[in-house]
Amino acid sequence: MRAQLILIRLATAIITILAGNLAAQDLPALRSHDAAAIDTSTALNAQARMDDADTALALSADGALLYGASPLKMDGYQYCSLAVALSEKGELRQSVRAASQALYLAQQSKDSELLARAYRDLAIVYGYGGDYDKAVAFANAALKQTVKDPTQIVGPAHKVLGDAAARQGDYNGAIAEYRLALPGSSDHYRPLVQLSLVNALIGSGDLASARTELGSLKIAATDTLLSTELKRTEAKLLLAEKKPADALVLYRELEHSASGDDGGYQRFWAEDGIARSQLAMGDKAQAAATWTQALDGLDQVRAQFRSEEFKIGLFSDVQSVFAQAIDLYSQMGDSATAFDLSERSRSRALLDEVRDRAKLAPGVASTIPVAELQKQLHADERVVEFHSLPDRLLVWVVGDDGLREQSYPIPHKDLIRLVDAFRQSIIAGRRSAVGAAEQLGELLIKPLNLPLNARLIVVPHGPLHYLPFQALRVDGHYLIEQHPISVTPSISIAMQLIRRGTVMNGSLTAFGNPDVAPQYALPGSEAEVKALAAAFPGTQLFLHDQATKSRFEASAGKTSLIHVAAHAQADTIDPLYSRILLANENGKVDFLEAHEVLGLNLDKVSLVTLSACESGLGRVADGDEVLGFTRSFLSAGSSGLIVSLWPVSDDATKLLMSTLYGELAKGSDVQVAMQRAQLAVLHTKGMDHPFFWAPFDVIGDWRLTVGAKP
């Protein structure tokens, strides 16, 4: 009965929020504050620029700049080869940059063959990155070109279209595209398309056709990788055919035959199959034990990008194994193990994203068990940790007095719709946002029965990283009115940061309104950082052409507080290339990328504030957390971070930041300081809409306080 009530509330919330957005109400909350309304328009334009950053036109322009700046020039086909090699390694943004140079050269030379290959390569890399809309657009663009060798274009382009459909659950659409790809594929490429077709047929439920197609596959015995994946696909088909005992035998064979440099990874997937077979045979306890064994073994497996998973249509995702294990332990009533696995999944997500592309500090991906966490929490602190599963949303509330688990029947796809609709209603300043906040607060927060005034440490998951929890409403009040709130990508990470100490000295270095280009000017940020300097005498202040990357890198390890008021752009294809736009140096546009932050030593830095457009947003993938600046700064040693969730208002941000730093200067911890700062904006006439006061999150060590400057 309770589950039915939640489903009714879910449906009502989705309808209410979407209806409010479709009504396209004007901006009543914003129009009472003209300056801020102008800021809103500017912010939305900035958002549009970010959304359009990877169009063919923009990429061609980027390609022209990159080609012109490169001391070593290659021909277009060499750039295509480089793009392919980089995408195979998982260097997705670098692959895009190579393909964009090929695109530029193709357009300059009017070479349709090169143009088709550039579009093909862009389609492949955006497919790997999970941006299906762009992958589809570039694949279709490739197919429109006239080419001499269709096998280089037709097969790969249709396969990208099939992969995009399959990964979104449209198996019939995937099957149609794979069948179009087969006759247009080379002999070498065709088995990959056939394996993808088999997996799509299994997904669609057409098991007879899958069995026929599988039987027709011819793979050379010397191709050990494809032979192994063929067996894995056959075992998957046996499970779908409800023959778990037969599947178990085949998965056991795969487990025992795993060897070589990639043996640990192959063994992991064999053990995952064994667990699924055991679960299908009704042995939950053994399946849980096998998944635990597989995940324990995964800790020893080197993280690397595996393009072969995309090529054969299995789209294997380590996070899906965590999700199955978490779901099973939750069903079995073992909430503590489910919670611990959720923490481990976040750690592995970081390793899988960074791989060997950047340096990670020792222990940054380690986790602590929930029993140890409880000992370290104060009596007034509650950890609220979420994990979005395919068919439901799990929530754990952890305090020094115990662990409680809550399950909401909210499918992952519906959660995405809810969060996206709510966020859009806030950014657009619609009146419906307040009603939506009530709906979401009643749905997600009220059933948790959180103690009044408890400090909340929220650990989001999946789309919830885009959700401003402070703006949810319960019983007619915003959550921030009743609770100090902070966020962390992993409670284990936050507790590690707390162990380093919670008092920061008062040295502040601030960067504001960097000279980038006229469209990126932030005049309000200049007043913002000057106001902060008044609260912290002796502040190092860098404005305009002084706010450079070199100055940031030189001062970052020598100050306790860093404040950056500049534009930031999330890279949704490769979060390690998310960037902060700083002042031009030596006549060139310059920016600080997230992977470069990982290389800095920020052990002396207590708090970094990124007062910029959407600095907190990286890629939100299935089962991982926001990657990009959030994890980069924390991993580099910063104890805390303040980031924004949407384009911000100059006037509101100036008030919020001056209040925040004023509170820090008085001795308030950062969590309480942010609460008071957000309430100060909320209670200012014309700024009570969440757009103005709710964009910023405190991330990491929520107990940070400012001590005397040494």
C-alpha positions in Angstrom: 0.0 0.0 0.0 2.8 2.4 0.9 4.7 1.6 -2.3 1.5 2.4 -4.3 1.2 5.7 -2.4 4.8 6.6 -3.4 4.1 5.7 -7.0 1.1 7.9 -7.0 3.1 10.8 -5.5 5.9 10.1 -8.1 3.4 10.3 -11.0 1.8 13.4 -9.5 5.3 15.1 -9.1 6.3 14.3 -12.7 3.0 15.6 -14.1 3.1 18.7 -11.8 6.7 19.7 -12.6 6.4 19.0 -16.4 3.1 20.8 -16.6 4.6 23.8 -14.8 7.5 23.9 -17.3 5.3 23.4 -20.3 3.1 26.3 -19.2 6.2 28.5 -19.6 5.1 30.9 -17.0 7.0 34.2 -17.0 9.5 35.1 -14.4 7.4 36.7 -11.6 10.1 36.1 -9.0 12.8 37.5 -11.2 11.0 40.6 -12.6 10.8 42.2 -9.2 14.5 42.4 -9.3 15.5 43.9 -12.7 19.3 43.6 -12.4 19.0 40.0 -11.4 16.6 39.4 -14.3 19.2 40.6 -16.7 21.7 38.2 -15.1 19.3 35.4 -15.6 19.1 36.1 -19.3 22.9 36.2 -19.5 23.1 33.0 -17.6 20.7 31.2 -19.9 22.6 32.4 -22.9 25.8 31.1 -21.3 24.0 27.7 -20.9 23.1 27.7 -24.5 26.7 28.3 -25.5 27.7 25.3 -23.4 25.0 23.1 -24.9 26.1 24.0 -28.5 29.9 23.7 -27.8 30.2 20.4 -29.6 28.3 21.0 -32.8 29.9 20.4 -36.2 30.4 24.2 -36.7 32.0 24.7 -33.2 34.2 21.7 -33.7 35.4 22.8 -37.1 36.3 26.2 -35.6 38.1 24.4 -32.7 39.9 22.3 -35.3 41.0 25.4 -37.2 42.5 26.9 -34.0 44.2 23.7 -33.0 45.6 23.1 -36.5 46.9 26.7 -36.7 48.5 26.5 -33.2 50.2 23.1 -33.8 53.9 23.2 -34.7 53.6 19.7 -36.2 51.1 19.6 -39.1 49.6 16.3 -40.3 47.2 15.6 -43.2 43.5 15.0 -42.5 43.7 11.2 -42.8 46.5 11.1 -40.2 44.3 13.1 -37.9 41.5 10.5 -38.4 44.0 7.7 -37.5 45.0 9.6 -34.4 41.4 10.2 -33.4 40.7 6.4 -33.7 43.8 5.5 -31.6 42.9 8.1 -28.9 39.3 6.9 -28.7 40.5 3.3 -28.3 42.6 4.4 -25.3 39.6 6.3 -23.8 41.2 9.7 -24.4 37.8 11.0 -25.6 38.3 14.7 -25.6 41.7 14.4 -27.2 40.1 12.1 -29.9 37.5 14.8 -30.5 40.2 17.4 -30.9 42.0 15.2 -33.5 38.8 14.5 -35.4 37.9 18.2 -35.3 41.2 19.0 -37.1 40.4 16.4 -39.8 36.9 18.0 -40.1 38.4 21.4 -40.6 40.8 20.1 -43.3 38.1 18.2 -45.0 35.9 21.3 -45.2 38.8 23.4 -46.5 39.7 20.8 -49.2 36.1 19.8 -50.0 37.3 16.1 -49.6 34.0 14.2 -49.1 35.9 11.0 -48.2 37.9 12.7 -45.4 34.7 14.5 -44.3 32.9 11.2 -44.0 35.7 9.7 -41.9 35.9 12.7 -39.6 32.1 12.5 -39.0 32.5 8.7 -38.5 35.2 9.2 -35.9 33.2 11.9 -34.1 30.2 9.5 -34.1 32.3 6.7 -32.5 33.9 8.9 -29.8 30.6 10.5 -28.8 29.1 7.0 -28.7 31.8 5.9 -26.4 31.2 9.0 -24.2 27.5 8.3 -23.9 26.3 11.4 -25.8 23.9 9.5 -28.1 22.3 12.6 -29.7 25.6 13.8 -31.0 26.7 10.2 -31.9 23.6 9.8 -34.0 23.9 13.2 -35.7 27.5 12.6 -36.7 26.8 9.0 -37.9 24.0 10.3 -40.1 26.2 13.1 -41.4 28.8 10.5 -42.3 26.3 8.4 -44.2 25.3 11.4 -46.4 28.8 11.7 -47.9 29.8 10.1 -51.2 32.8 7.8 -50.6 35.0 5.5 -52.5 35.2 2.7 -49.9 31.7 2.3 -48.2 33.0 -0.4 -45.8 35.0 2.3 -44.0 31.8 4.4 -43.4 28.6 2.5 -43.8 29.2 -0.4 -41.4 30.7 1.7 -38.6 28.1 4.5 -38.9 25.2 2.1 -38.8 26.8 0.3 -35.9 27.1 3.5 -34.0 23.4 4.1 -34.6 22.7 0.6 -33.4 24.8 1.0 -30.3 23.1 4.3 -29.4 19.7 2.6 -29.8 20.7 -0.5 -27.8 22.2 1.5 -24.9 18.9 3.4 -24.6 16.9 0.2 -24.6 15.5 0.5 -28.1 16.6 -3.0 -29.2 14.3 -3.2 -32.2 15.9 0.0 -33.5 19.3 -1.4 -32.8 18.6 -4.7 -34.6 17.5 -2.8 -37.7 20.7 -0.7 -37.7 23.0 -3.7 -37.2 21.3 -5.5 -40.1 22.0 -2.4 -42.2 25.6 -2.4 -41.0 26.4 -6.0 -41.9 26.5 -5.7 -45.8 28.5 -2.5 -45.5 31.2 -3.9 -43.2 34.6 -5.3 -44.0 35.4 -8.9 -43.3 37.4 -7.9 -40.2 34.5 -5.7 -38.8 31.6 -7.9 -39.6 32.0 -10.3 -36.5 31.8 -7.3 -34.2 28.5 -6.2 -35.8 27.2 -9.8 -35.6 28.0 -10.0 -31.9 26.3 -6.7 -31.3 23.3 -8.0 -33.3 23.1 -11.2 -31.1 23.1 -9.1 -27.9 20.4 -6.8 -29.3 18.3 -9.8 -30.2 18.7 -11.2 -26.7 17.7 -7.8 -25.3 14.6 -7.7 -27.5 13.5 -11.2 -26.4 13.9 -12.8 -29.9 15.9 -15.7 -28.5 15.4 -18.0 -31.5 16.9 -15.4 -33.9 19.7 -14.8 -31.4 20.5 -18.5 -31.4 20.5 -18.7 -35.2 22.7 -15.6 -35.5 25.1 -16.9 -32.9 25.4 -20.2 -34.7 26.4 -18.5 -38.0 29.2 -16.6 -36.4 32.7 -17.5 -37.6 35.6 -16.4 -35.4 39.1 -17.4 -36.0 40.5 -19.6 -33.2 43.5 -17.3 -33.0 41.3 -14.4 -32.0 41.3 -15.1 -28.3 39.5 -11.9 -27.3 36.5 -12.4 -29.7 36.4 -16.1 -28.9 36.1 -15.3 -25.2 33.4 -12.7 -25.8 31.5 -15.2 -28.0 31.4 -17.6 -25.1 30.3 -14.8 -22.8 27.5 -13.9 -25.2 26.4 -17.5 -25.5 26.3 -17.8 -21.7 24.1 -14.7 -21.6 21.8 -16.3 -24.2 21.5 -19.4 -22.1 20.4 -17.3 -19.1 17.8 -15.6 -21.2 16.6 -19.0 -22.4 16.1 -19.9 -18.7 18.9 -22.5 -18.7 20.9 -21.1 -15.7 22.5 -24.5 -15.0 24.0 -24.6 -18.5 25.0 -20.9 -18.3 26.7 -21.6 -15.0 28.8 -24.3 -16.6 29.9 -22.0 -19.4 30.7 -19.1 -16.9 32.7 -21.5 -14.8 34.8 -22.4 -17.9 35.3 -18.7 -18.6 36.4 -18.2 -15.0 39.0 -21.0 -15.1 40.3 -20.1 -18.5 40.9 -16.4 -17.7 44.6 -15.6 -18.1 47.0 -13.1 -19.4 47.2 -9.4 -18.7 43.5 -9.0 -18.8 42.7 -12.2 -16.9 41.5 -10.5 -13.8 39.0 -8.5 -15.7 37.7 -11.6 -17.6 37.4 -13.4 -14.3 35.4 -10.6 -12.9 32.8 -10.9 -15.7 32.8 -14.7 -15.4 32.0 -14.4 -11.7 29.3 -11.8 -12.4 27.7 -14.4 -14.7 28.1 -17.1 -12.1 26.3 -14.9 -9.6 23.5 -14.2 -12.0 23.1 -17.9 -12.8 23.0 -18.7 -9.1 20.3 -16.0 -8.6 18.3 -17.4 -11.4 18.5 -20.8 -9.7 17.1 -19.3 -6.6 20.2 -19.3 -4.4 20.3 -15.7 -3.2 22.9 -16.3 -0.5 25.4 -17.9 -2.9 24.8 -15.3 -5.5 25.5 -12.5 -3.0 28.7 -14.3 -1.9 29.9 -14.7 -5.5 29.2 -11.0 -6.3 31.2 -10.1 -3.1 34.0 -12.3 -4.4 33.9 -10.7 -7.8 34.0 -7.2 -6.4 36.8 -8.0 -4.0 38.8 -9.3 -6.9 38.0 -6.2 -8.9 40.1 -4.1 -6.4 43.2 -5.8 -7.9 42.2 -5.2 -11.5 43.8 -2.2 -13.2 41.2 0.4 -14.3 41.4 1.0 -18.1 39.2 2.0 -20.9 37.8 -1.0 -22.8 36.6 -0.1 -26.2 36.0 -3.8 -27.0 32.9 -3.7 -24.7 31.3 -1.2 -27.1 32.4 -3.1 -30.2 30.7 -6.3 -29.3 27.4 -4.8 -28.0 27.7 -6.1 -24.4 28.2 -2.5 -23.0 29.5 -4.0 -19.8 29.5 -1.6 -16.9 31.2 -2.4 -13.6 28.7 -0.2 -11.9 25.9 -2.5 -13.0 27.5 -5.3 -11.0 27.6 -3.0 -7.9 24.0 -2.2 -8.5 22.9 -5.8 -8.6 24.9 -6.7 -5.5 23.5 -3.7 -3.6 20.0 -4.5 -4.7 20.4 -8.2 -3.5 21.9 -7.4 -0.2 19.1 -4.8 0.4 16.5 -7.4 -0.4 18.2 -9.8 2.0 17.9 -7.2 4.8 21.7 -6.6 5.0 21.6 -2.8 4.9 25.1 -2.3 6.2 26.7 -4.4 3.4 24.5 -2.6 0.8 25.7 0.8 2.1 29.3 -0.3 2.1 29.0 -1.5 -1.5 27.5 1.8 -2.5 30.6 3.5 -1.1 32.9 1.1 -2.9 31.1 1.7 -6.2 31.9 5.4 -5.9 35.5 4.7 -5.3 35.7 2.4 -8.3 33.9 5.0 -10.5 36.8 7.4 -9.7 39.4 4.9 -10.6 37.6 3.9 -13.9 37.4 7.5 -14.9 40.9 8.6 -14.1 42.7 5.3 -14.9 46.4 6.1 -15.5 45.7 9.5 -17.1 46.4 11.5 -14.0 48.0 11.2 -10.6 45.8 10.2 -7.6 47.0 10.7 -4.0 47.4 7.5 -2.1 44.3 6.3 -0.3 42.0 8.8 -2.1 39.8 5.9 -3.4 39.7 4.0 -0.1 36.5 3.5 1.8 35.5 3.2 5.4 32.8 0.7 6.7 29.5 2.0 8.0 30.3 0.8 11.5 33.4 3.0 11.6 31.5 5.9 10.1 29.0 5.8 12.9 31.7 6.2 15.5 33.0 9.4 13.9 29.7 11.2 13.5 28.5 13.8 16.0 25.2 13.3 17.7 23.6 16.1 15.6 24.9 14.8 12.2 23.0 12.6 9.8 24.4 11.2 6.6 21.7 10.8 3.9 23.2 8.5 1.2 21.3 7.7 -2.0 21.8 5.0 -4.6 19.7 4.9 -7.8 19.0 1.4 -9.0 17.2 0.6 -12.3 13.8 0.1 -10.6 14.1 1.8 -7.3 15.9 4.4 -5.2 17.7 3.3 -2.0 18.3 5.8 0.8 20.3 5.2 4.0 20.3 7.5 7.0 23.3 7.1 9.1 23.8 8.6 12.6 25.8 7.8 15.7 22.8 5.9 16.8 22.5 3.5 13.9 21.7 2.9 10.2 18.2 3.0 8.6 17.4 2.1 5.0 14.5 3.4 2.9 13.4 2.2 -0.5 11.4 4.3 -2.9 9.8 2.6 -6.0 11.3 5.3 -8.2 12.9 3.9 -11.4 16.2 5.5 -12.5 14.6 6.9 -15.7 11.8 8.6 -13.8 14.3 10.1 -11.4 16.2 11.7 -14.3 13.0 13.2 -15.6 12.1 14.6 -12.1 15.4 16.2 -11.4 15.8 17.6 -14.9 12.3 19.1 -14.9 12.8 20.6 -11.4 16.2 22.1 -12.2 14.9 23.6 -15.5 12.0 25.2 -13.6 14.4 26.8 -11.2 16.8 28.1 -13.9 13.9 29.6 -15.8 12.6 31.2 -12.6 9.1 29.7 -12.9 6.6 29.9 -10.1 6.0 26.2 -10.5 9.5 25.6 -9.0 8.1 26.2 -5.5 5.3 23.7 -6.0 7.8 21.2 -7.5 10.0 21.7 -4.4 7.1 20.7 -2.2 6.4 17.6 -4.3 10.0 16.4 -4.3 10.4 17.2 -0.6 7.4 15.1 0.3 8.6 12.3 -2.0 12.3 12.1 -1.1 12.8 13.7 2.3 9.7 13.6 4.5 9.6 9.8 4.8 13.1 9.9 6.3 11.9 11.6 9.5 15.1 13.6 10.0 15.5 15.3 13.4 14.8 19.0 13.3 18.0 21.1 13.0 20.2 18.0 12.4 23.2 18.7 10.2 22.7 16.9 6.9 25.5 15.4 4.9 23.9 14.4 1.6 25.7 11.8 -0.6 23.8 11.9 -4.0 23.9 9.4 -6.8 23.3 9.6 -10.5 20.9 12.4 -11.4 20.6 13.5 -7.8 23.9 15.3 -8.2 22.0 17.9 -10.2 19.4 18.3 -7.4 19.7 21.3 -5.0 18.6 19.5 -1.8 18.5 22.8 0.1 15.7 24.0 -2.2 13.4 21.0 -1.4 10.4 21.8 0.8 8.9 19.8 3.7 5.8 20.9 5.6 6.0 24.4 4.0 9.6 25.1 4.7 12.7 24.9 2.6 15.1 22.2 3.8 17.8 24.9 4.3 15.5 26.7 6.8 15.6 23.6 9.1 19.0 22.0 8.5 22.6 23.0 7.7 23.4 21.0 4.5 26.5 19.9 2.7 27.1 17.4 -0.1 29.9 14.9 -0.7 30.5 12.5 -3.6 31.4 9.8 -1.0 31.2 9.9 2.8 34.4 8.0 3.0 36.2 10.9 1.1 34.6 13.4 3.4 35.7 11.6 6.6 39.2 11.3 5.2 39.2 15.1 4.8 37.9 15.7 8.3 40.7 13.6 9.8 43.2 16.1 8.4 41.8 18.8 10.7 39.0 21.2 10.5 40.6 24.6 11.2 41.9 26.7 8.3 44.0 29.8 8.6 42.7 33.1 7.2 44.9 33.5 4.1 42.7 34.1 1.0 43.7 34.3 -2.6 41.0 35.4 -5.0 40.7 35.5 -8.8 37.9 37.6 -10.5 36.6 38.6 -13.9 39.5 37.2 -16.0 40.1 38.8 -19.4 39.0 36.0 -21.7 36.6 37.5 -24.3 33.8 40.1 -24.2 31.1 37.5 -24.0 32.7 36.0 -20.9 33.0 39.2 -19.0 31.8 39.0 -15.4 31.7 42.6 -14.0 29.8 41.5 -11.0 32.5 39.1 -9.9 34.9 42.0 -9.5 32.8 43.6 -6.9 32.3 40.2 -5.3 36.0 39.4 -4.8 36.7 43.0 -3.6 34.0 42.6 -0.9 35.7 39.3 0.2 39.0 41.0 0.5 37.4 43.4 3.0 36.5 40.4 5.3 40.0 38.9 5.0 42.7 41.7 5.2 45.9 40.7 3.4 44.0 38.9 0.6 45.9 38.4 -2.6 43.6 39.7 -5.3 44.0 39.0 -9.1 41.7 40.7 -11.5 41.4 41.0 -15.3 44.7 40.2 -17.0 46.2 39.2 -13.7 43.8 36.3 -13.1 45.9 33.8 -15.0 46.4 30.1 -14.9 50.1 30.5 -14.1 49.3 32.7 -11.1 46.7 30.2 -9.9 49.2 27.3 -10.1 51.9 29.3 -8.4 49.6 30.4 -5.4 47.4 27.3 -5.1 49.6 25.4 -2.7 50.5 28.4 -0.5 47.1 29.7 0.7 44.3 28.3 2.8 41.3 29.8 0.9 41.0 30.0 -2.8 38.1 31.9 -4.5 37.7 31.9 -8.2 34.9 34.0 -9.8 35.1 33.0 -13.4 33.3 30.9 -16.0 33.6 27.2 -15.8 32.5 24.6 -18.4 31.8 21.0 -17.7 33.1 18.5 -20.3 30.3 15.9 -20.6 32.4 13.7 -22.9 35.6 13.6 -20.7 35.1 15.2 -17.3 38.9 15.4 -16.8 38.8 18.1 -19.4 36.2 20.3 -17.6 37.8 23.7 -17.4 37.9 27.1 -15.7 38.4 30.0 -18.1 41.2 32.2 -16.9 42.9 35.3 -18.4 44.6 35.0 -21.7 48.3 34.6 -21.5 50.9 35.3 -24.2 48.0 36.2 -26.6 46.4 32.8 -26.2 43.1 31.7 -24.6 44.1 29.8 -21.4 42.1 27.6 -19.0 42.7 25.3 -16.1 41.5 21.7 -16.8 40.4 19.2 -14.2 43.2 16.7 -15.0 45.7 19.6 -14.4 44.1 20.2 -11.0 44.8 16.6 -10.1 48.5 17.3 -10.6 48.6 20.1 -8.1 49.5 19.7 -4.4 46.6 21.3 -2.5 47.3 19.8 0.9 47.6 23.2 2.4 44.3 24.4 0.9 41.3 24.1 3.1 38.5 25.5 0.9 38.2 26.3 -2.8 35.2 28.3 -3.9 34.3 28.2 -7.6 31.9 31.1 -7.9 31.1 30.3 -11.6 28.5 29.0 -13.9 27.8 25.3 -13.3 31.2 24.6 -11.8 29.8 21.6 -9.9 28.5 19.8 -12.9 30.5 17.1 -14.6 29.2 14.0 -16.2 26.4 12.2 -14.3 26.5 8.6 -15.6 24.7 5.5 -14.4 26.0 4.7 -11.0 28.8 7.2 -10.6 29.1 10.6 -9.1 29.8 14.0 -10.6 33.3 13.9 -11.9 35.4 16.8 -13.0 36.2 19.7 -10.7 34.5 18.2 -7.6 36.6 15.1 -7.4 39.7 16.8 -8.9 40.0 19.4 -6.2 39.2 17.0 -3.4 41.6 14.4 -4.7 44.4 17.0 -5.1 44.1 17.7 -1.4 41.6 20.5 -0.8 39.5 19.7 2.2 36.4 21.5 1.0 34.8 22.9 -2.1 32.0 25.3 -2.9 30.5 24.9 -6.4 27.4 26.1 -8.3 24.7 23.9 -9.9 23.5 26.5 -12.5 24.4 29.9 -14.0 24.3 32.4 -11.1 23.0 35.9 -10.6 25.7 38.6 -10.0 23.7 40.5 -7.3 22.6 37.4 -5.4 26.1 35.8 -5.6 27.7 39.0 -4.2 25.4 39.0 -1.2 25.7 35.2 -0.7 29.5 35.2 -0.8 30.0 38.3 1.3 27.7 36.8 4.0 29.4 33.4 3.7 32.9 34.7 4.1 31.8 37.1 6.8 30.4 34.2 8.8 33.6 32.2 8.2 35.6 35.2 9.5 33.4 35.2 12.7 34.3 31.6 13.3 31.2 29.7 11.9 31.9 26.4 10.3 31.4 26.3 6.5 28.2 24.3 6.7 26.5 26.8 9.0 28.1 29.7 7.1 26.5 28.6 3.9 23.1 28.1 5.6 23.2 31.6 6.9 24.3 33.0 3.5 21.6 31.2 1.6 19.0 32.4 4.1 20.3 36.0 3.8 19.6 35.9 0.1 16.3 34.0 0.5 15.0 36.7 2.9 16.1 39.6 0.6 13.2 41.2 -1.3 13.0 40.0 -4.9 15.4 37.1 -4.3 13.2 34.5 -2.6 13.1 32.3 -5.7 15.5 29.3 -5.4 17.3 30.5 -8.6 19.0 33.3 -6.6 19.8 31.6 -3.3 20.1 27.9 -3.9 22.8 27.3 -6.6 25.8 26.7 -4.3 26.7 23.4 -2.6 29.3 22.9 0.2 31.2 19.7 -0.7 33.7 17.8 1.5 34.7 18.7 5.1 31.5 20.3 6.4 33.2 21.0 9.8 35.8 23.4 8.4 36.3 26.6 10.4 38.7 29.6 10.0 41.3 30.0 12.7 43.8 32.7 13.3 46.3 33.4 10.5 49.7 32.0 11.6 
